[in-house]
Amino acid sequence: MGITPQPGIMDIKLYQSGAASIEGVSEVVKLSSNENPHGPSKRALDAFRQSAGALHVYPSTDQLSLREAIGEVHDMDPERIICGVGSDEVISLLCYAFAGPGDEVLYTEHGFSMYKISALAAGATPVIAPETERYADVDALLAAVTPATRLVFIANPNNPTGTMIAEDEVARLADGLPENCLLVLDGAYAEYVEGFDGGRALIDARENVFMTRTFSKIYGLGGLRIGWGYGPQEIVDVLNRLRGPFNLSVPALSAAEAAVRDVGYTEWCRVENARMRDWMEAQLRTMGVPCDAMQANFVLPRFADAAQAEAVDAHLKSKGLIVRMVAGYGLPEALRITVGSETDCKRVIAAIKEVL
Ligand SMILES: *Cc1c(COP(=O)(O)O)cnc(C)c1O
């Protein structure tokens, strides 16, 4: 064929999203995509509805109003914030801007699948560093750095492992990287960790650290696709050249602004998530199912083997409970289960008990 895509693109495997339906079951509970079971803030919904009156108008290109709201809530300079169509877009802009053919993009063994997809899309080479017992291993990451490494991604807390490494470990990673290599801290789950700012101090103190955040998880706006990044001015200036001028829609900008300002609701979601997550973790341990110290809005029980994980998954499905198989992430004996409402968490635990 004469028309061929750029190198790397045919190596991309299509993203497998969490299942949303079960054949023959009409009422399902979706606990496969780490969505907020309580939905977005009421203020975000109101803002979204109000934006319906302005759908004929192009959205703002500078996203100033949303950036200012994020800046106020997180005490950040709005000039150093960039908003994207989910943090997925920010991740892909980073890869397009800073990695190409011959360059390497490094992440951990059970790292988020978009790092690989975005690296390949940019023509770069994905490189994987081993983890230690499902925790990011700074020494292994530093050992995997070569003169070709341009970007290093770590999610803290990480998906799908749910684990987190300490701030001084992240600092050690940043300090150990060469000057021409950007460390990206993916903070998709940062809001779930009490008092955690996603590693913000590291970004302000260094020139090679960047952060991505999302409205898809604690803010409950995954359906609208909004994310953002914060980092050195020079990096943000580069990404803004690549960003589509109207990448975020009017409803997305309005809803996100209201959501980020509703700090009371965000805090309520954090507390409620921690309560049910810790309960599930304790229940799993009581059943003899190991589970690391979970830091985000999901649990990752590890069953005896892949067959048992599949049996549990099948039984949950028969009850209308959809969770995430993570064999594709190299964790065939585990299931990733989003922390749902209290009722749903109790149903999940009861159903797992029935299998074991
Ligand atoms: C869910 C998730 C994201 C968020 O992606 P969006 O594009 O913002 O919806 C980013 N990183 C990780 C590790 C995630 O789990």
PDBQT file of the ligand as one rigid body, heavy atoms in Angstrom, charges set to zero:
ROOT
HETATM    1  C1  LIG A 401      -7.886   8.247  34.938  1.00  0.00    +0.000 C 
HETATM    2  C2  LIG A 401      -6.462   8.591  34.804  1.00  0.00    +0.000 A 
HETATM    3  C3  LIG A 401      -6.086   9.750  34.144  1.00  0.00    +0.000 A 
HETATM    4  C4  LIG A 401      -7.126  10.718  33.689  1.00  0.00    +0.000 C 
HETATM    5  O1  LIG A 401      -7.328  10.733  32.380  1.00  0.00    +0.000 OA
HETATM    6  P1  LIG A 401      -8.302  11.851  31.788  1.00  0.00    +0.000 P 
HETATM    7  O2  LIG A 401      -7.873  11.929  30.390  1.00  0.00    +0.000 OA
HETATM    8  O3  LIG A 401      -8.031  13.121  32.541  1.00  0.00    +0.000 OA
HETATM    9  O4  LIG A 401      -9.690  11.380  31.986  1.00  0.00    +0.000 OA
HETATM   10  C5  LIG A 401      -4.743  10.063  34.042  1.00  0.00    +0.000 A 
HETATM   11  N1  LIG A 401      -3.814   9.266  34.588  1.00  0.00    +0.000 NA
HETATM   12  C6  LIG A 401      -4.135   8.162  35.265  1.00  0.00    +0.000 A 
HETATM   13  C7  LIG A 401      -3.075   7.350  35.891  1.00  0.00    +0.000 C 
HETATM   14  C8  LIG A 401      -5.476   7.783  35.370  1.00  0.00    +0.000 A 
HETATM   15  O5  LIG A 401      -5.800   6.670  36.021  1.00  0.00    +0.000 OA
ENDROOT
TORSDOF 0
